[in-house]
Amino acid sequence: MVSILNKPSSLINEICLEKVDRWKLFKFSESLQQRMENLLEKKKADQLIAEEGAELDAIGELDRIFTHINAMMAAQDVNQRSDDIERFG
């Protein structure tokens, strides 16, 4: 998956929902996860070209967005379960 990205939304087809324990979480496809890891390795080795830097930035932005959304959904689920326990003891 080598491509030039202008916007994180161009990666939308690389996002999936995956059941983890009792939650459904947004996750990267295996290919996008691998691409991010490859780009991070190139960055560590100071071998990242400008286009790859932009691609890594776009992937990183999506990662931050979905991490935040997943955390909000998990917190909402925990709060709902706590409310249910209080109500139904």
Residue pairs with C-beta under 8 A, 6 or more apart in sequence:
1 14
1 31
1 32
1 34
1 35
3 10
3 55
4 51
4 54
4 55
5 11
5 54
5 55
5 58
5 59
6 54
6 58
7 58
8 58
8 59
8 61
8 62
8 65
10 58
11 32
11 58
11 59
11 62
14 28
14 29
14 31
14 32
15 26
15 27
15 28
15 29
15 32
15 62
15 66
16 26
16 27
16 28
16 29
17 24
17 25
17 26
17 27
18 24
18 25
18 27
19 25
22 77
23 70
23 73
23 74
23 77
24 73
25 70
25 73
26 66
26 69
26 70
27 33
27 66
28 36
28 59
28 62
28 63
28 66
32 59
35 55
35 59
36 56
36 59
36 60
36 63
39 48
39 52
39 55
39 56
39 59
40 56
42 48
42 52
43 53
43 56
48 56
